[in-house]
């Protein structure tokens, strides 16, 4: 069982004065570089400034074998560092994306601060770095490990913080409970959860989805997934009061539950009189 420490207790990078390592001539633009190169500049510059980053959503899901087209690079930043991080991105010449109402796009995009990393700004073509406040994506130190960033193979940024797989599922299940069934944010989270169960826990690939699976193979995948989930429980991966997430994930992996119809959390149990 995990205790809920603040992210600020995680060993952070040494705070250093901000400076940009990017030197562009009058005729050069940061958009002369490829999006992945711009993301690398962003991450290394933020790291130099002592701002710790947690990888989230697209890059994180890619690590977990979810096939996706990468349009956005999402990272979580301590609330107290978010404004400084945004100013650094602006100083690099990255334009901020317009803000939209959460009723239109849901909190997944509304809560983030997006900065374009492509010359094209047209929807469907533009790519962004999106920074989220830690108060919205609340991973704790014990749920994080250091790993090389996933945006490119030869990155100048040495490492980012990456949530452990159980913590990824726990965050989504926790966040789903905040929203009504008709909310756009809940729909996005349910889609994320379904993709993670399918491609990460059950181990399917796009090629597998195009072929009819033998019943024996499907049962093997389910047994393996249930084994992984039960192991998380044995290892104490869940926060206090969230142990029931284990049974929810088992239901999703076995097909006995669906993400859009998740059960409500169990009532608190008291050993003595109230």
C-alpha positions as semicolon CSV with decimal commas, in nm:
position;residue;x (nm);y (nm);z (nm)
1;X;0,000;0,000;0,000
2;X;0,138;0,339;-0,102
3;X;0,144;0,651;0,113
4;X;0,040;0,975;-0,055
5;X;0,348;1,196;-0,026
6;X;0,373;1,519;-0,218
7;X;0,573;1,517;-0,539
8;X;0,792;1,786;-0,384
9;X;0,949;1,515;-0,166
10;X;1,085;1,344;-0,477
11;X;1,458;1,419;-0,521
12;X;1,446;1,706;-0,770
13;X;1,709;1,836;-1,003
14;X;1,940;2,101;-0,864
15;X;1,785;2,442;-0,926
16;X;1,995;2,635;-1,175
17;X;1,956;2,977;-1,334
18;X;1,762;2,950;-1,656
19;X;1,944;2,992;-1,980
20;X;1,860;2,872;-2,325
21;X;2,114;2,656;-2,504
22;X;1,942;2,737;-2,833
23;X;2,126;2,990;-3,044
24;X;1,946;3,094;-3,361
25;X;2,065;3,343;-3,619
26;X;1,835;3,616;-3,751
27;X;1,753;3,397;-4,050
28;X;1,687;3,085;-3,846
29;X;1,367;2,976;-3,678
30;X;1,316;2,706;-3,419
31;X;1,060;2,566;-3,662
32;X;1,341;2,484;-3,905
33;X;1,394;2,185;-3,677
34;X;1,188;1,865;-3,664
35;X;0,917;1,846;-3,393
36;X;1,112;1,578;-3,203
37;X;1,419;1,801;-3,205
38;X;1,216;2,092;-3,070
39;X;1,075;1,870;-2,795
40;X;1,432;1,769;-2,710
41;X;1,530;2,136;-2,681
42;X;1,228;2,196;-2,456
43;X;1,304;1,905;-2,224
44;X;1,677;1,974;-2,194
45;X;1,614;2,345;-2,132
46;X;1,356;2,273;-1,862
47;X;1,590;2,016;-1,707
48;X;1,873;2,272;-1,702
49;X;1,637;2,513;-1,525
50;X;1,576;2,250;-1,255
51;X;1,216;2,174;-1,354
52;X;1,126;1,809;-1,305
53;X;0,899;1,651;-1,568
54;X;0,665;1,353;-1,549
55;X;0,587;1,190;-1,882
56;X;0,215;1,148;-1,941
57;X;-0,043;1,036;-2,193
58;X;0,089;0,988;-2,549
59;X;0,456;0,924;-2,473
60;X;0,367;0,721;-2,165
61;X;0,106;0,514;-2,346
62;X;0,356;0,449;-2,623
63;X;0,590;0,299;-2,363
64;X;0,301;0,072;-2,266
65;X;0,267;-0,056;-2,624
66;X;-0,045;0,139;-2,719
67;X;-0,027;0,211;-3,095
68;X;-0,101;0,577;-3,158
69;X;-0,021;0,867;-3,385
70;X;0,184;1,108;-3,178
71;X;0,053;1,464;-3,210
72;X;0,113;1,586;-2,856
73;X;0,394;1,542;-2,604
74;X;0,245;1,567;-2,256
75;X;0,431;1,627;-1,929
76;X;0,331;1,700;-1,571
77;X;0,502;1,983;-1,381
78;X;0,479;2,089;-1,017
79;X;0,216;2,362;-0,985
80;X;0,473;2,603;-0,841
81;X;0,696;2,557;-1,149
82;X;0,426;2,566;-1,417
83;X;0,436;2,939;-1,490
84;X;0,816;2,940;-1,506
85;X;0,808;2,642;-1,743
86;X;0,558;2,818;-1,969
87;X;0,773;3,133;-1,979
88;X;1,072;2,921;-2,081
89;X;0,877;2,769;-2,370
90;X;0,765;3,114;-2,480
91;X;1,127;3,236;-2,466
92;X;1,222;2,956;-2,704
93;X;0,981;3,102;-2,958
94;X;0,702;2,847;-2,918
95;X;0,354;2,999;-2,952
96;X;0,093;2,900;-2,698
97;X;-0,224;2,737;-2,827
98;X;-0,557;2,914;-2,767
99;X;-0,753;2,812;-2,460
100;X;-1,082;2,630;-2,508
101;X;-1,377;2,573;-2,278
102;X;-1,372;2,243;-2,089
103;X;-1,734;2,192;-2,204
104;X;-1,608;2,175;-2,563
105;X;-1,287;1,974;-2,531
106;X;-1,293;1,829;-2,178
107;X;-1,041;1,875;-1,900
108;X;-0,770;1,660;-2,063
109;X;-0,696;1,947;-2,301
110;X;-0,847;2,234;-2,102
111;X;-0,621;2,179;-1,799
112;X;-0,301;2,168;-2,006
113;X;-0,087;2,456;-2,130
114;X;-0,012;2,376;-2,494
115;X;0,275;2,511;-2,705
116;X;0,303;2,441;-3,076
117;X;0,617;2,261;-3,199
118;X;0,530;2,260;-3,571
119;X;0,529;2,544;-3,820
120;X;0,179;2,445;-3,932
121;X;-0,095;2,554;-3,693
122;X;-0,386;2,386;-3,871
123;X;-0,586;2,133;-3,664
124;X;-0,485;1,783;-3,762
125;X;-0,135;1,898;-3,860
126;X;-0,015;2,092;-3,556
127;X;0,181;1,914;-3,282
128;X;0,224;2,044;-2,928
129;X;0,409;2,012;-2,603
130;X;0,143;2,020;-2,331
131;X;0,229;2,094;-1,967
132;X;-0,013;1,988;-1,694
133;X;-0,021;2,096;-1,329
134;X;0,058;1,822;-1,082
135;X;-0,261;1,902;-0,891
136;X;-0,454;1,763;-1,190
137;X;-0,236;1,457;-1,255
138;X;-0,147;1,358;-0,900
139;X;0,125;1,092;-0,915
140;X;0,330;1,052;-0,596
141;X;0,705;0,980;-0,566
142;X;0,667;0,606;-0,495
143;X;0,471;0,571;-0,819
144;X;0,751;0,715;-1,033
145;X;1,078;0,587;-1,178
146;X;1,348;0,770;-1,374
147;X;1,389;0,671;-1,737
148;X;1,525;0,817;-2,061
149;X;1,262;1,029;-2,242
150;X;1,070;0,857;-2,519
151;X;1,046;1,138;-2,778
152;X;1,368;1,038;-2,960
153;X;1,642;0,777;-2,927
154;X;1,937;1,016;-2,884
155;X;1,796;1,277;-2,649
156;X;2,000;1,550;-2,483
157;X;1,763;1,542;-2,184
158;X;1,902;1,269;-1,960
159;X;1,583;1,150;-1,791
160;X;1,222;1,215;-1,704
161;X;0,998;1,066;-1,439
162;X;0,775;0,786;-1,564
163;X;0,473;0,651;-1,372
164;X;0,473;0,281;-1,291
165;X;0,209;0,086;-1,487
166;X;-0,017;0,024;-1,186
167;X;-0,011;0,397;-1,109
168;X;-0,122;0,478;-1,464
169;X;-0,432;0,261;-1,427
170;X;-0,497;0,390;-1,075
171;X;-0,487;0,752;-1,188
172;X;-0,735;0,688;-1,469
173;X;-0,974;0,496;-1,242
174;X;-0,946;0,769;-0,978
175;X;-1,004;1,046;-1,233
176;X;-1,302;0,873;-1,396
177;X;-1,491;0,898;-1,067
178;X;-1,469;1,280;-1,078
179;X;-1,683;1,310;-1,390
180;X;-2,041;1,228;-1,485
181;X;-2,105;0,958;-1,749
182;X;-2,191;1,225;-2,008
183;X;-1,876;1,432;-1,951
184;X;-1,625;1,449;-2,239
185;X;-1,335;1,402;-1,999
186;X;-1,478;1,077;-1,866
187;X;-1,521;0,953;-2,223
188;X;-1,156;1,030;-2,302
189;X;-1,037;0,856;-1,985
190;X;-1,252;0,549;-2,059
191;X;-1,105;0,530;-2,410
192;X;-0,754;0,556;-2,265
193;X;-0,831;0,281;-2,014
194;X;-0,976;0,051;-2,278
195;X;-0,671;0,095;-2,503
196;X;-0,429;0,028;-2,217
197;X;-0,612;-0,289;-2,113
198;X;-0,622;-0,414;-2,472
199;X;-0,265;-0,338;-2,579
200;X;-0,072;-0,331;-2,250
201;X;-0,240;-0,586;-2,023
202;X;-0,373;-0,824;-2,288
203;X;-0,075;-0,766;-2,517
204;X;-0,261;-0,730;-2,846
205;X;-0,112;-0,552;-3,148
206;X;-0,282;-0,391;-3,445
207;X;-0,195;-0,699;-3,650
208;X;-0,358;-0,924;-3,390
209;X;-0,678;-0,720;-3,409
210;X;-0,703;-0,790;-3,782
211;X;-0,688;-1,166;-3,730
212;X;-0,932;-1,398;-3,560
213;X;-0,781;-1,519;-3,233
214;X;-0,797;-1,879;-3,117
215;X;-0,992;-1,923;-2,794
216;X;-0,689;-2,083;-2,631
217;X;-0,475;-1,781;-2,719
218;X;-0,736;-1,540;-2,582
219;X;-0,751;-1,733;-2,254
220;X;-0,372;-1,725;-2,228
221;X;-0,372;-1,348;-2,269
222;X;-0,643;-1,310;-2,005
223;X;-0,461;-1,535;-1,757
224;X;-0,136;-1,343;-1,807
225;X;-0,313;-1,010;-1,758
226;X;-0,490;-1,125;-1,442
227;X;-0,158;-1,253;-1,308
228;X;0,004;-0,912;-1,361
229;X;-0,286;-0,731;-1,192
230;X;-0,292;-0,966;-0,892
231;X;0,085;-0,926;-0,856
232;X;0,040;-0,549;-0,826
233;X;-0,190;-0,613;-0,531
234;X;0,060;-0,846;-0,363
235;X;0,335;-0,587;-0,412
236;X;0,124;-0,314;-0,250
237;X;0,100;-0,096;-0,561
238;X;-0,237;0,054;-0,467
239;X;-0,293;0,354;-0,242
240;X;-0,490;0,311;0,080
241;X;-0,859;0,274;0,001
242;X;-0,796;0,198;-0,366
243;X;-0,729;-0,175;-0,335
244;X;-1,063;-0,235;-0,509
245;X;-0,904;-0,110;-0,834
246;X;-0,750;-0,456;-0,860
247;X;-1,088;-0,626;-0,901
248;X;-1,206;-0,359;-1,145
249;X;-0,903;-0,419;-1,369
250;X;-0,951;-0,795;-1,349
251;X;-1,311;-0,743;-1,464
252;X;-1,194;-0,531;-1,756
253;X;-0,926;-0,782;-1,857
254;X;-1,166;-1,078;-1,845
255;X;-1,443;-0,893;-2,026
256;X;-1,678;-0,905;-1,727
257;X;-1,676;-0,524;-1,695
258;X;-1,665;-0,228;-1,931
259;X;-1,480;0,097;-1,873
260;X;-1,788;0,314;-1,929
261;X;-1,983;0,123;-1,661
262;X;-1,732;0,118;-1,380
263;X;-1,869;0,045;-1,032
264;X;-1,879;0,306;-0,759
265;X;-1,612;0,280;-0,489
266;X;-1,706;0,054;-0,196
267;X;-1,850;0,204;0,118
268;X;-1,593;0,264;0,396
269;X;-1,568;-0,029;0,637
270;X;-1,566;0,034;1,011
271;X;-1,459;-0,230;1,260
272;X;-1,639;-0,064;1,551
273;X;-1,946;0,150;1,614
274;X;-1,962;0,487;1,443
